[in-house]
Amino acid sequence: MANKKRILTDYAIPPGETLKEELEYINMTQKELAIRLGVSPKTINQIIKGEAPITPETAAGLENVLGIDAVFWLNLEANYQADLARLKSMPKEREIELTKKFPYSELAKLRCVPNTRKPLERALNLRKFFGVSSLENVEKLALASNFRRKPTKSSSFYALLAWLRLAEIIAQKQLENVSVFSRKAVLESLESLRTLTYCEEGFDKKIISICAKVGIAVVFLPSIKGTSIQGAAKWIAPDKALIAITSRYKWADIFWFSLFHEIGHLYL
């Protein structure tokens, strides 16, 4: 039951509401409960209004007086405090406006985020996609990456951020099969990678396998409009790296140049 998903609402119900209902059910006044608990009537009234928390001591007292487990009251209080914090951190106007800069529709088509037109839901979904508490923190994430890009008038920095994040998410799933990064092993693998330039089919899986053995997770991604990117490299763990290559450029020379270019970034 501890893993059961809670239904999120736009309001928070204080545990005092449940306490009030229980008192009415057993015909006990707040004053009598205060006497039985050894606290002031004001404290009970504040708990019922949600102005004061149910402490572990109060929860233990309620268990003795009402016969309802202390854990029940503490869980109600914890859920209430979590709801208050969530409501306080809901996206504000600046963050909701920021969602318009991200390629949400394309991410939805790729099933990276749920499909919705509601700005607030988009902001919350993008937070989860990027793994941030606020979309205003996303811009800083690209600073840890090297990428080969050919900007155009239609290029979007925010589309690039989304593309890089997608690459990171996919790479994380590969990490358990990726060895510790080794510059020596990278250098030794170059000849094997070069021989693949003559392959017409199946070279992608071979690239992934070879690079995984030297500490690099390789991800091939569909193009997202506005990224204008060919490839990117970054450290996805202290001892493991990521190379992402886009399907935007299908010419062999650009593909292989991009791959070796990103390997060079990591090696150097």
C-alpha positions in Angstrom: 0.0 0.0 0.0 3.0 2.3 0.6 3.6 2.5 -3.2 0.0 3.3 -4.1 -0.2 6.4 -6.3 -2.0 9.3 -4.7 -4.5 11.3 -6.6 -3.2 14.9 -6.9 -5.7 17.7 -6.3 -5.6 21.5 -6.4 -6.3 21.7 -2.7 -5.0 20.4 0.6 -7.2 18.7 3.2 -5.8 19.1 6.8 -5.9 16.0 9.0 -8.0 18.0 11.4 -11.0 17.5 9.1 -10.8 13.7 9.8 -10.4 14.4 13.5 -13.4 16.6 13.5 -15.5 13.9 11.8 -14.3 11.3 14.3 -15.2 13.5 17.2 -18.7 14.1 15.9 -19.1 10.4 15.3 -18.4 9.5 18.9 -20.1 12.6 20.3 -16.9 14.0 21.9 -16.3 17.7 22.2 -13.0 19.4 21.4 -12.8 20.5 25.0 -13.1 16.9 26.3 -10.5 15.7 23.8 -8.1 18.4 25.0 -8.6 17.3 28.6 -8.0 13.6 27.7 -4.8 14.6 25.7 -3.5 17.0 28.3 -3.4 19.9 25.8 -5.2 23.2 25.6 -8.6 23.5 23.7 -6.9 26.1 21.5 -4.4 23.5 20.3 -7.2 21.1 19.3 -9.0 23.9 17.5 -5.8 24.8 15.6 -5.3 21.2 14.6 -8.8 20.9 13.3 -8.4 24.1 11.3 -5.1 23.0 9.8 -3.2 25.8 11.6 -1.2 23.4 13.8 0.3 20.0 12.9 -0.4 16.6 14.4 2.9 15.9 16.2 4.1 12.3 16.9 3.2 12.9 20.6 -0.3 14.1 19.6 -0.7 11.1 17.3 0.3 8.7 20.1 -2.2 10.4 22.4 -5.0 10.1 19.7 -4.2 6.4 19.4 -4.9 6.0 23.2 -8.0 8.2 23.3 -9.7 7.3 20.0 -8.2 3.8 19.3 -7.0 4.8 15.9 -3.3 4.0 15.2 -0.8 6.9 15.5 0.6 6.0 12.1 -2.8 6.8 10.5 -2.7 10.4 11.9 1.0 10.9 11.0 0.3 9.7 7.5 -2.6 12.2 7.2 -0.3 15.0 8.4 2.5 14.0 6.1 0.2 13.9 3.1 -1.2 17.3 4.1 2.2 18.9 4.3 3.2 17.3 1.0 0.1 18.7 -0.7 0.8 22.2 0.8 4.4 22.1 -0.5 3.2 20.9 -3.9 0.6 23.7 -4.2 3.2 26.2 -3.1 5.6 25.0 -5.9 3.0 25.0 -8.7 4.3 26.7 -11.9 3.9 30.4 -11.9 3.3 32.7 -14.9 6.9 32.9 -15.9 7.4 29.1 -15.9 4.1 28.5 -17.8 5.2 31.1 -20.4 8.5 29.2 -20.8 6.7 26.0 -21.8 5.8 27.7 -25.1 9.5 27.6 -26.1 9.8 23.9 -25.8 8.7 21.5 -28.7 6.0 19.9 -26.5 4.0 18.5 -29.4 7.0 16.7 -30.9 7.9 15.3 -27.5 4.4 14.1 -27.1 4.6 12.3 -30.5 7.7 10.6 -29.3 5.8 9.6 -26.1 8.2 11.5 -23.9 5.4 13.5 -22.3 1.6 13.0 -22.1 -0.3 14.7 -24.9 -2.1 17.8 -23.5 -2.9 21.4 -24.5 -3.3 22.7 -21.0 -0.3 25.0 -20.1 -0.2 24.0 -16.4 -0.1 20.3 -17.3 2.5 20.9 -19.9 4.7 22.7 -17.4 4.4 19.9 -14.8 5.0 17.2 -17.4 8.1 19.1 -18.7 9.4 19.3 -15.2 9.3 15.5 -14.9 10.8 15.0 -18.3 13.8 17.2 -17.5 14.0 16.1 -13.9 13.9 19.6 -12.4 11.9 21.4 -9.8 11.4 24.4 -12.2 11.8 24.8 -15.9 13.9 27.9 -15.2 16.7 25.4 -14.1 16.8 23.6 -17.5 18.9 26.1 -19.4 21.9 25.4 -17.1 21.8 21.7 -18.0 23.2 22.2 -21.5 26.4 23.8 -20.2 27.9 20.3 -19.4 27.6 19.2 -23.1 29.7 19.5 -26.2 27.7 19.4 -29.4 28.1 19.9 -33.1 25.4 22.1 -34.5 24.7 24.2 -37.6 22.3 26.9 -36.4 19.7 28.4 -38.8 17.1 31.1 -38.4 14.6 28.5 -37.2 17.0 27.0 -34.6 15.7 26.7 -31.1 17.9 26.4 -28.0 15.0 24.9 -26.1 14.5 22.2 -28.8 18.1 21.4 -28.4 17.7 21.1 -24.6 14.8 18.7 -25.1 16.8 16.6 -27.6 19.8 16.4 -25.2 17.5 15.3 -22.4 15.9 12.6 -24.5 19.4 11.3 -25.3 20.3 11.3 -21.6 17.2 9.4 -20.6 17.8 6.7 -23.2 21.5 6.4 -22.3 20.7 6.0 -18.6 18.9 2.7 -19.5 22.1 1.4 -21.2 24.6 2.3 -18.4 24.6 -1.1 -16.7 26.1 -2.5 -20.0 28.6 0.3 -20.4 32.2 -0.2 -19.1 34.2 2.4 -17.2 35.6 5.0 -19.7 39.2 4.3 -20.8 41.1 6.7 -23.1 43.4 3.8 -24.0 40.5 1.6 -25.0 38.9 4.4 -27.0 42.1 4.8 -29.0 42.3 1.1 -29.6 38.7 0.9 -30.7 39.0 3.5 -33.5 40.2 1.0 -36.1 37.3 -1.3 -35.5 34.9 1.7 -35.8 36.6 2.8 -39.1 36.0 -0.6 -40.6 32.2 -0.1 -40.0 32.2 2.9 -42.4 32.0 0.3 -45.2 29.0 -1.5 -43.7 25.6 -0.7 -45.2 23.5 -2.5 -42.6 23.7 -3.3 -38.9 26.5 -0.9 -38.2 24.5 1.0 -35.6 24.3 -2.0 -33.2 28.0 -2.7 -33.8 28.9 1.0 -32.9 26.8 0.7 -29.7 28.6 -2.5 -28.7 32.1 -1.3 -29.5 31.6 2.0 -27.7 30.0 0.4 -24.7 33.1 -1.6 -24.1 35.2 1.6 -23.9 32.9 3.5 -21.6 30.6 5.3 -24.1 26.9 4.9 -24.4 25.9 5.7 -28.0 22.3 6.8 -28.7 20.8 7.4 -32.1 17.9 9.9 -32.0 15.2 11.1 -34.3 15.5 14.8 -35.2 13.4 17.3 -33.4 12.5 20.4 -35.3 14.7 23.4 -34.4 17.6 21.5 -32.9 19.9 21.8 -36.0 22.2 19.4 -34.3 24.4 16.6 -35.7 25.8 15.1 -32.6 26.6 15.7 -28.9 28.9 14.4 -26.2 28.7 14.6 -22.4 29.6 12.8 -19.2 26.5 11.0 -18.0 28.3 9.5 -14.9 31.8 10.3 -13.4 33.3 7.4 -15.4 30.9 6.9 -18.3 30.1 9.1 -21.3 27.3 9.6 -23.7 27.4 10.3 -27.5 24.1 11.2 -29.2 23.8 11.3 -33.0 20.8 12.6 -34.8 19.0 11.1 -37.8 18.6 14.6 -39.3 21.7 14.1 -41.5 21.5 10.9 -43.5 24.6 11.4 -45.6 27.3 8.9 -44.6 30.1 11.4 -44.5 28.3 13.7 -42.1 27.2 10.8 -39.9 30.7 9.4 -39.5 32.4 12.7 -39.1 29.9 13.6 -36.3 30.6 10.3 -34.5 34.4 10.6 -34.6 34.1 14.3 -33.8 32.2 13.5 -30.6 34.6 10.7 -29.7 37.4 13.3 -30.1 35.7 15.6 -27.6 35.6 12.8 -25.0 39.1 11.5 -25.7 40.7 15.0 -25.4 
